[in-house]
């Protein structure tokens, strides 16, 4: 983030963790006039930050429903990752932004950059579907990673990301989240999160050069389009009113993706997360329809690579590594 009077005021108020800071102290530390501090505070309040002026005490920053690198960084376990956040008020899609960035990125760090948006104009889900992404009500975030994996192993990153989202949601709310294979997160029977993973591969080696993992979470979204209103939900009305919940949630998703996807899987080769993925599954031991073939099948297991183990109606056993399913009603 470029240093401005506004960004410096925000930084100092964040660092004081809810304690008042006088205009004089702010002006002195930043090297500007008190009038400039007042203008910066006014601008921050216009952007949605909850800043109270305490007479003879100073300014106090309270939790705010604002997404910004500064707010998100407050809740990161690894503060260094705050410098890797690229923020948009509005973007076509965070996945598109990540792919555009990847074209010029020279980094080969496992964790390259994370792209966060307040809203998306062309958010996408799997199979080219649109993902409703209105402002101020969701978390829309994409990770640019550089794993050293073969293309057929990349599906594990999607399943791991869904576990990361579940943990993130539960670490800041009381909601219990579950997973519909392969990558949709549900709460109380409603889809609250979709994940779209896109890989760039080297055709000669078959290795994945970079991966973009896009995550869209409905925090307080409730006015859904007609085609998804019966299946979509949010993480809970109580949670929606917690101050800074979107920044907390974005930070916790970053924390969990860094922990599970980057450190455990890509750097350590630890795939223990798959046990949790199975425990959270809502499709195990269920009758399903494999939508691309219209086959009826019964789910018997999820293998160690995240594949769905099924037995079709005519007794054929197979493993699905991609595709889409629908749970048959009882």
Secondary structure, DSSP 8 states (H G I E B T S, - for coil): ----HHHHHHHHHHHTTT--B-HHHHHHHHTS-HHHHHHHHHHHHHTT-EEEEETTTEEEEE--S---HHHHHTT-SSGGGGGGEEEEEEES-HHHHHHHHHTT-----SEEEEEEEEEESS-B-GGG-B----TTSEEEEEEEE---EEGGGTHHHHHHHHHHHHHHHHHHSS---EEETTTEEEETTEEEEEEEEEEEE-TTT-EEEEEEEEEEEESS-----TTTTTTB--S-HHHHTSTTHHHHHHHHHHHHIIIIIIIIIIIT---THHHHHHHTBS-TT-EEEETTTTEEEEEEEE-TTS-EEEEETTS-EEEESS--EEE---
